[in-house]
C-alpha cells in the first residue's frame, strides 16, 4: 500500500468511527461554560488519553487475534448515563444562587487532583465510546504491515486534535456560547444520558447478550433477564446517588444554619459592651467638668466686689 492510500484509508476509518465523538466533545465543551475545571486543555488531554487507551487495546486485540469482542464494552455506556443522573440530582437539589456561583468562580483555584479527575473523566468516556473504534481498528491493523500501522496511528492522533478544535470552534460561537452559559447546567445531564443510551445502542451489546443467554438456556429468557437486571441496576444506582446528594444537601443546610447562628452571636458580642462603655465615659466626663455656680453664689460674689470698689474710691 502506498503512503497516499494509507493516509486515505486512515482518514476514512477515523471519520467513520469518530463522527459521534464530535457530539461527545461538544458536550464536554458545553460543560466548560459553567465548570471552570472542565477547561479546553483538560478536555484535549483527556481525549488524547482515552484515544491512546483505545489504540493500545486495539494493538493488544490485534496481537491476540481478535480475542476481544467490542459488544460488551457497550455496557459501559451506563457510566455516562449515571453521570447524567448525578448531574440532574445536583441541579434539583442545588443550593447555589447566581451570586454565590459568581463569587465561587472568582475565588476558584484548580488543584492538581481536580485536574486529574477531569482528565480521567474525559478519558474514560472516550474509551467507553470507543467500542466501535476497537472493533474497526483491530481488523484494520491485521491487514497492514508495521510501517502502515504507524501511518494509521499518526493520522488518528492528528484527527483527534482536529476533532477537538472543531468542537471548540462550535462552542465559541457567540450565540451557542450564550445559550450554553445560560442553560448548560440544565441540558448537560440529558446530554450525558443521551450519550450513554447512544453508546449502548450503537454497540449492540443487548442483542449480543440476549443471543448468548438464549444459546445457553433452553427457555430463551435473554430479554427477561436483561430487562430485570437493567431495571434493578438503575433503581439501585439512582437510589444511592439520590441518597448521597440528599445527605450532602442536609449537611450543607446544617452548616449554613450553624454559620448564621455563630455570626449572630459574634455580632451581639461586639455590640453588647458598647452601652457600658458609653456610661463609663459619661461618668468620667461628668467628674472632670467643673460645677456651674448657683445664683446665690453669684450674688454674694457681686456684693463683695462692690464693697471692695467703694473702699478703693477716695472721699
C-alpha positions as a Markdown table, in Angstrom:
| # | Residue | x | y | z |
|---|---|---|---|---|
| 1 | Unk | 0.0 | 0.0 | 0.0 |
| 2 | Unk | 1.3 | 3.4 | -0.9 |
| 3 | Unk | 1.6 | 6.3 | 1.6 |
| 4 | Unk | -1.3 | 8.2 | 0.0 |
| 5 | Unk | -3.6 | 5.1 | 0.1 |
| 6 | Unk | -2.6 | 4.5 | 3.8 |
| 7 | Unk | -3.4 | 8.1 | 4.7 |
| 8 | Unk | -6.7 | 8.0 | 2.9 |
| 9 | Unk | -7.7 | 4.7 | 4.5 |
| 10 | Unk | -6.7 | 6.0 | 7.9 |
| 11 | Unk | -8.7 | 9.2 | 7.4 |
| 12 | Unk | -11.8 | 7.3 | 6.3 |
| 13 | Unk | -11.5 | 4.8 | 9.2 |
| 14 | Unk | -11.1 | 7.7 | 11.7 |
| 15 | Unk | -14.0 | 9.7 | 10.4 |
| 16 | Unk | -16.3 | 6.6 | 10.3 |
| 17 | Unk | -15.5 | 5.6 | 13.8 |
| 18 | Unk | -15.3 | 9.0 | 15.5 |
| 19 | Unk | -18.0 | 11.1 | 13.9 |
| 20 | Unk | -20.0 | 10.6 | 17.1 |
| 21 | Unk | -17.1 | 12.0 | 19.1 |
| 22 | Unk | -18.0 | 15.5 | 17.9 |
| 23 | Unk | -21.2 | 15.1 | 19.9 |
| 24 | Unk | -19.2 | 13.9 | 22.9 |
| 25 | Unk | -16.7 | 16.8 | 22.7 |
| 26 | Unk | -19.4 | 19.4 | 22.2 |
| 27 | Unk | -20.9 | 18.1 | 25.4 |
| 28 | Unk | -17.6 | 18.5 | 27.2 |
| 29 | Unk | -17.1 | 22.0 | 25.9 |
| 30 | Unk | -20.6 | 22.9 | 26.8 |
| 31 | Unk | -20.0 | 21.9 | 30.4 |
| 32 | Unk | -16.8 | 24.0 | 30.3 |
| 33 | Unk | -19.1 | 27.1 | 30.0 |
| 34 | Unk | -20.2 | 26.6 | 33.6 |
| 35 | Unk | -17.4 | 24.4 | 35.1 |
| 36 | Unk | -14.0 | 26.1 | 35.1 |
| 37 | Unk | -12.3 | 22.8 | 35.9 |
| 38 | Unk | -13.5 | 21.4 | 32.6 |
| 39 | Unk | -11.1 | 23.6 | 30.6 |
| 40 | Unk | -10.3 | 23.1 | 26.9 |
| 41 | Unk | -6.8 | 21.9 | 27.8 |
| 42 | Unk | -8.0 | 19.3 | 30.2 |
| 43 | Unk | -10.6 | 18.1 | 27.7 |
| 44 | Unk | -8.0 | 17.8 | 25.0 |
| 45 | Unk | -5.6 | 15.9 | 27.3 |
| 46 | Unk | -8.4 | 13.6 | 28.4 |
| 47 | Unk | -9.4 | 13.0 | 24.8 |
| 48 | Unk | -5.9 | 12.0 | 23.8 |
| 49 | Unk | -5.5 | 9.8 | 26.9 |
| 50 | Unk | -8.7 | 8.0 | 26.1 |
| 51 | Unk | -7.8 | 7.6 | 22.4 |
| 52 | Unk | -4.4 | 6.3 | 23.5 |
| 53 | Unk | -6.1 | 3.6 | 25.6 |
| 54 | Unk | -8.3 | 2.7 | 22.6 |
| 55 | Unk | -5.2 | 2.4 | 20.4 |
| 56 | Unk | -3.4 | 0.2 | 22.9 |
| 57 | Unk | -6.4 | -2.1 | 23.4 |
| 58 | Unk | -6.7 | -2.3 | 19.6 |
| 59 | Unk | -3.0 | -3.3 | 19.4 |
| 60 | Unk | -3.5 | -5.9 | 22.1 |
| 61 | Unk | -6.6 | -7.2 | 20.3 |
| 62 | Unk | -4.6 | -7.4 | 17.1 |
| 63 | Unk | -1.9 | -9.3 | 18.9 |
| 64 | Unk | -4.3 | -11.9 | 20.4 |
| 65 | Unk | -6.1 | -12.4 | 17.1 |
| 66 | Unk | -9.4 | -10.7 | 17.7 |
| 67 | Unk | -9.9 | -12.3 | 21.1 |
| 68 | Unk | -11.5 | -9.1 | 22.5 |
| 69 | Unk | -15.2 | -8.6 | 21.4 |
| 70 | Unk | -16.3 | -5.0 | 21.2 |
| 71 | Unk | -20.0 | -5.6 | 22.1 |
| 72 | Unk | -19.7 | -6.0 | 25.9 |
| 73 | Unk | -17.8 | -2.7 | 26.1 |
| 74 | Unk | -21.1 | -1.0 | 25.2 |
| 75 | Unk | -22.5 | -1.8 | 28.7 |
| 76 | Unk | -20.1 | 0.8 | 30.0 |
| 77 | Unk | -22.5 | 3.3 | 28.4 |
| 78 | Unk | -24.3 | 3.1 | 31.8 |
| 79 | Unk | -21.4 | 5.2 | 33.3 |
| 80 | Unk | -22.2 | 8.4 | 31.3 |
| 81 | Unk | -25.9 | 7.7 | 31.8 |
| 82 | Unk | -25.3 | 7.6 | 35.6 |
| 83 | Unk | -23.2 | 10.8 | 35.3 |
| 84 | Unk | -26.2 | 12.4 | 33.8 |
| 85 | Unk | -28.4 | 11.4 | 36.6 |
| 86 | Unk | -25.8 | 12.6 | 39.1 |
| 87 | Unk | -25.7 | 16.0 | 37.4 |
| 88 | Unk | -29.5 | 16.1 | 37.3 |
| 89 | Unk | -29.8 | 15.4 | 41.1 |
| 90 | Unk | -27.2 | 18.2 | 41.6 |
| 91 | Unk | -29.4 | 20.6 | 39.7 |
| 92 | Unk | -32.6 | 19.5 | 41.5 |
| 93 | Unk | -31.0 | 19.8 | 44.9 |
| 94 | Unk | -28.8 | 22.7 | 44.1 |
| 95 | Unk | -28.2 | 25.2 | 46.9 |
| 96 | Unk | -26.1 | 27.8 | 45.0 |
| 97 | Unk | -27.7 | 31.0 | 43.9 |
| 98 | Unk | -26.4 | 33.0 | 40.9 |
| 99 | Unk | -24.5 | 35.5 | 43.1 |
| 100 | Unk | -22.9 | 32.7 | 45.1 |
| 101 | Unk | -21.8 | 31.0 | 41.9 |
| 102 | Unk | -20.2 | 34.2 | 40.7 |
| 103 | Unk | -18.3 | 34.6 | 43.9 |
| 104 | Unk | -17.2 | 31.0 | 43.9 |
| 105 | Unk | -15.9 | 31.4 | 40.3 |
| 106 | Unk | -13.9 | 34.4 | 41.3 |
| 107 | Unk | -12.4 | 32.6 | 44.3 |
| 108 | Unk | -11.9 | 29.3 | 42.4 |
| 109 | Unk | -8.4 | 27.7 | 42.4 |
| 110 | Unk | -8.0 | 24.5 | 40.4 |
| 111 | Unk | -6.0 | 21.8 | 42.2 |
| 112 | Unk | -4.0 | 19.0 | 40.6 |
| 113 | Unk | -6.4 | 16.5 | 42.0 |
| 114 | Unk | -9.3 | 18.3 | 40.3 |
| 115 | Unk | -7.4 | 18.5 | 37.0 |
| 116 | Unk | -6.6 | 14.8 | 37.1 |
| 117 | Unk | -10.2 | 13.9 | 37.9 |
| 118 | Unk | -11.5 | 15.9 | 34.9 |
| 119 | Unk | -8.9 | 14.3 | 32.6 |
| 120 | Unk | -9.7 | 10.8 | 33.8 |
| 121 | Unk | -13.5 | 11.5 | 33.3 |
| 122 | Unk | -13.0 | 12.6 | 29.7 |
| 123 | Unk | -10.6 | 9.7 | 29.0 |
| 124 | Unk | -13.0 | 7.2 | 30.5 |
| 125 | Unk | -16.0 | 8.4 | 28.5 |
| 126 | Unk | -13.8 | 8.5 | 25.3 |
| 127 | Unk | -12.8 | 4.9 | 26.0 |
| 128 | Unk | -16.3 | 3.8 | 26.7 |
| 129 | Unk | -17.5 | 5.4 | 23.4 |
| 130 | Unk | -14.7 | 3.7 | 21.6 |
| 131 | Unk | -16.1 | 0.2 | 21.3 |
| 132 | Unk | -16.6 | 0.6 | 17.5 |
| 133 | Unk | -13.1 | 2.0 | 17.2 |
| 134 | Unk | -11.7 | -1.1 | 18.7 |
| 135 | Unk | -13.8 | -3.3 | 16.6 |
| 136 | Unk | -12.7 | -1.4 | 13.5 |
| 137 | Unk | -9.0 | -0.9 | 14.3 |
| 138 | Unk | -8.2 | -4.5 | 15.1 |
| 139 | Unk | -9.2 | -5.9 | 11.7 |
| 140 | Unk | -7.7 | -2.8 | 10.0 |
| 141 | Unk | -4.4 | -3.4 | 11.7 |
| 142 | Unk | -4.5 | -7.1 | 10.9 |
| 143 | Unk | -4.5 | -6.2 | 7.2 |
| 144 | Unk | -1.5 | -3.9 | 7.3 |
| 145 | Unk | 2.2 | -4.0 | 7.8 |
| 146 | Unk | 4.3 | -2.4 | 10.6 |
| 147 | Unk | 5.0 | 0.9 | 8.7 |
| 148 | Unk | 1.4 | 1.3 | 7.6 |
| 149 | Unk | 0.2 | 0.8 | 11.2 |
| 150 | Unk | 2.5 | 3.7 | 12.2 |
| 151 | Unk | 0.9 | 5.9 | 9.5 |
| 152 | Unk | -2.6 | 5.0 | 10.7 |
| 153 | Unk | -1.7 | 5.9 | 14.3 |
| 154 | Unk | -0.1 | 9.2 | 13.3 |
| 155 | Unk | -3.2 | 10.1 | 11.2 |
| 156 | Unk | -5.5 | 9.1 | 14.0 |
| 157 | Unk | -3.7 | 11.3 | 16.5 |
| 158 | Unk | -3.9 | 14.3 | 14.1 |
| 159 | Unk | -7.6 | 13.6 | 13.7 |
| 160 | Unk | -8.1 | 13.8 | 17.5 |
| 161 | Unk | -6.7 | 17.3 | 17.5 |
| 162 | Unk | -8.8 | 18.3 | 14.6 |
| 163 | Unk | -11.9 | 16.9 | 16.3 |
| 164 | Unk | -11.1 | 18.9 | 19.5 |
| 165 | Unk | -10.6 | 22.1 | 17.5 |
| 166 | Unk | -13.8 | 21.7 | 15.6 |
| 167 | Unk | -15.8 | 21.1 | 18.8 |
| 168 | Unk | -14.1 | 24.1 | 20.5 |
| 169 | Unk | -14.9 | 26.3 | 17.5 |
| 170 | Unk | -18.6 | 25.3 | 17.6 |
| 171 | Unk | -18.8 | 26.2 | 21.3 |
| 172 | Unk | -17.0 | 29.5 | 20.6 |
| 173 | Unk | -19.8 | 30.9 | 18.5 |
| 174 | Unk | -21.4 | 33.7 | 20.5 |
| 175 | Unk | -25.0 | 32.5 | 20.2 |
| 176 | Unk | -24.1 | 29.0 | 21.1 |
| 177 | Unk | -21.9 | 30.1 | 24.0 |
| 178 | Unk | -24.6 | 32.4 | 25.4 |
| 179 | Unk | -27.1 | 29.5 | 25.3 |
| 180 | Unk | -24.6 | 27.2 | 26.9 |
| 181 | Unk | -23.7 | 29.6 | 29.7 |
| 182 | Unk | -27.4 | 30.1 | 30.5 |
| 183 | Unk | -28.8 | 26.6 | 30.1 |
| 184 | Unk | -25.8 | 24.3 | 30.3 |
| 185 | Unk | -26.5 | 23.1 | 33.8 |
| 186 | Unk | -30.0 | 22.1 | 32.7 |
| 187 | Unk | -29.3 | 20.2 | 29.5 |
| 188 | Unk | -25.9 | 18.7 | 30.3 |
| 189 | Unk | -27.5 | 15.9 | 32.4 |
| 190 | Unk | -29.6 | 14.9 | 29.5 |
| 191 | Unk | -26.7 | 15.1 | 27.1 |
| 192 | Unk | -24.8 | 12.6 | 29.2 |
| 193 | Unk | -27.9 | 10.4 | 29.5 |
| 194 | Unk | -28.3 | 10.5 | 25.7 |
| 195 | Unk | -24.6 | 9.7 | 25.2 |
| 196 | Unk | -25.0 | 6.7 | 27.4 |
| 197 | Unk | -28.0 | 5.4 | 25.5 |
| 198 | Unk | -26.2 | 6.1 | 22.2 |
| 199 | Unk | -23.2 | 4.1 | 23.3 |
| 200 | Unk | -25.4 | 1.2 | 24.4 |
| 201 | Unk | -27.5 | 1.1 | 21.3 |
| 202 | Unk | -24.5 | 1.6 | 18.9 |
| 203 | Unk | -22.5 | -1.2 | 20.4 |
| 204 | Unk | -25.4 | -3.8 | 20.0 |
| 205 | Unk | -24.4 | -5.1 | 23.5 |
| 206 | Unk | -28.0 | -6.0 | 24.3 |
| 207 | Unk | -28.7 | -8.1 | 21.2 |
| 208 | Unk | -25.3 | -9.7 | 21.6 |
| 209 | Unk | -26.0 | -10.6 | 25.3 |
| 210 | Unk | -29.5 | -11.8 | 24.6 |
| 211 | Unk | -28.2 | -14.1 | 21.9 |
| 212 | Unk | -25.6 | -15.5 | 24.2 |
| 213 | Unk | -28.1 | -16.1 | 27.0 |
| 214 | Unk | -30.6 | -17.8 | 24.7 |
| 215 | Unk | -27.9 | -20.1 | 23.4 |
| 216 | Unk | -27.0 | -21.4 | 26.9 |
| 217 | Unk | -30.6 | -21.6 | 28.3 |
| 218 | Unk | -33.3 | -23.6 | 26.7 |
| 219 | Unk | -36.1 | -21.3 | 27.8 |
| 220 | Unk | -34.5 | -18.4 | 25.9 |
| 221 | Unk | -35.0 | -15.9 | 28.8 |
| 222 | Unk | -32.4 | -13.4 | 27.5 |
| 223 | Unk | -34.8 | -10.5 | 27.1 |
| 224 | Unk | -36.4 | -11.0 | 30.6 |
| 225 | Unk | -33.0 | -11.5 | 32.3 |
| 226 | Unk | -31.6 | -8.3 | 30.8 |
| 227 | Unk | -34.7 | -6.3 | 31.5 |
| 228 | Unk | -34.7 | -7.3 | 35.2 |
| 229 | Unk | -31.0 | -6.7 | 35.6 |
| 230 | Unk | -31.1 | -3.3 | 33.9 |
| 231 | Unk | -34.2 | -2.2 | 35.9 |
| 232 | Unk | -32.7 | -3.3 | 39.2 |
| 233 | Unk | -29.3 | -1.8 | 38.5 |
| 234 | Unk | -30.8 | 1.6 | 37.5 |
| 235 | Unk | -33.1 | 1.7 | 40.5 |
| 236 | Unk | -30.3 | 0.8 | 42.9 |
| 237 | Unk | -27.8 | 3.2 | 41.4 |
| 238 | Unk | -30.2 | 6.1 | 41.3 |
| 239 | Unk | -31.4 | 5.5 | 44.9 |
| 240 | Unk | -27.8 | 5.5 | 46.1 |
| 241 | Unk | -26.9 | 8.7 | 44.2 |
| 242 | Unk | -30.0 | 10.5 | 45.4 |
| 243 | Unk | -29.4 | 9.5 | 49.0 |
| 244 | Unk | -25.8 | 10.8 | 48.7 |
| 245 | Unk | -26.9 | 14.1 | 47.2 |
| 246 | Unk | -29.7 | 14.5 | 49.8 |
| 247 | Unk | -27.4 | 13.8 | 52.7 |
| 248 | Unk | -24.8 | 16.3 | 51.3 |
| 249 | Unk | -27.6 | 18.9 | 50.9 |
| 250 | Unk | -28.8 | 18.4 | 54.5 |
| 251 | Unk | -25.2 | 18.7 | 55.8 |
| 252 | Unk | -24.8 | 22.0 | 53.8 |
| 253 | Unk | -28.1 | 23.3 | 55.3 |
| 254 | Unk | -26.9 | 22.5 | 58.8 |
| 255 | Unk | -23.5 | 24.2 | 58.2 |
| 256 | Unk | -25.3 | 27.3 | 56.9 |
| 257 | Unk | -27.6 | 27.4 | 59.9 |
| 258 | Unk | -24.6 | 27.0 | 62.3 |
| 259 | Unk | -22.7 | 29.7 | 60.5 |
| 260 | Unk | -25.8 | 32.0 | 60.7 |
| 261 | Unk | -26.1 | 31.4 | 64.5 |
| 262 | Unk | -22.4 | 31.9 | 65.0 |
| 263 | Unk | -22.5 | 35.2 | 63.1 |
| 264 | Unk | -25.4 | 36.5 | 65.2 |
| 265 | Unk | -23.6 | 35.6 | 68.5 |
| 266 | Unk | -20.4 | 37.3 | 67.3 |
| 267 | Unk | -22.3 | 40.4 | 66.3 |
| 268 | Unk | -24.0 | 40.5 | 69.7 |
| 269 | Unk | -20.7 | 40.1 | 71.5 |
| 270 | Unk | -19.3 | 43.0 | 69.6 |
| 271 | Unk | -22.3 | 45.3 | 70.2 |
| 272 | Unk | -23.1 | 44.3 | 73.8 |
| 273 | Unk | -20.3 | 46.1 | 75.7 |
| 274 | Unk | -20.9 | 49.4 | 73.9 |
| 275 | Unk | -23.6 | 50.7 | 76.2 |
| 276 | Unk | -21.5 | 50.0 | 79.3 |
| 277 | Unk | -18.5 | 51.8 | 77.8 |
| 278 | Unk | -20.7 | 54.8 | 76.9 |
| 279 | Unk | -22.0 | 55.0 | 80.5 |
| 280 | Unk | -18.5 | 54.8 | 82.0 |
| 281 | Unk | -17.3 | 57.6 | 79.6 |
| 282 | Unk | -20.3 | 59.8 | 80.7 |
| 283 | Unk | -19.4 | 59.4 | 84.4 |
| 284 | Unk | -15.7 | 60.2 | 83.7 |
| 285 | Unk | -16.7 | 63.3 | 81.7 |
| 286 | Unk | -19.0 | 64.5 | 84.5 |
| 287 | Unk | -16.3 | 64.1 | 87.1 |
| 288 | Unk | -13.9 | 66.2 | 85.0 |
| 289 | Unk | -16.4 | 69.0 | 84.2 |
| 290 | Unk | -16.4 | 72.0 | 86.8 |
| 291 | Unk | -19.6 | 72.6 | 88.6 |
| 292 | Unk | -21.7 | 75.6 | 87.4 |
| 293 | Unk | -22.1 | 78.3 | 90.2 |
| 294 | Unk | -25.6 | 78.8 | 91.6 |
| 295 | Unk | -27.5 | 82.2 | 91.7 |
| 296 | Unk | -26.8 | 82.7 | 95.4 |
| 297 | Unk | -23.0 | 82.3 | 94.9 |
| 298 | Unk | -23.1 | 84.8 | 92.0 |
| 299 | Unk | -25.0 | 87.5 | 94.1 |
| 300 | Unk | -22.6 | 87.1 | 97.1 |
| 301 | Unk | -19.5 | 87.5 | 94.8 |
| 302 | Unk | -21.1 | 90.6 | 93.2 |
| 303 | Unk | -21.7 | 92.2 | 96.7 |
| 304 | Unk | -18.1 | 91.6 | 97.8 |
| 305 | Unk | -16.7 | 93.1 | 94.7 |
| 306 | Unk | -19.0 | 96.2 | 95.2 |
| 307 | Unk | -17.8 | 96.7 | 98.8 |
| 308 | Unk | -14.2 | 96.5 | 97.6 |
| 309 | Unk | -14.7 | 99.0 | 94.9 |
| 310 | Unk | -16.2 | 101.5 | 97.5 |
| 311 | Unk | -13.2 | 101.2 | 99.7 |
| 312 | Unk | -10.8 | 101.9 | 96.8 |
| 313 | Unk | -12.6 | 105.2 | 95.8 |
| 314 | Unk | -11.2 | 108.3 | 97.7 |
| 315 | Unk | -13.6 | 110.6 | 99.6 |
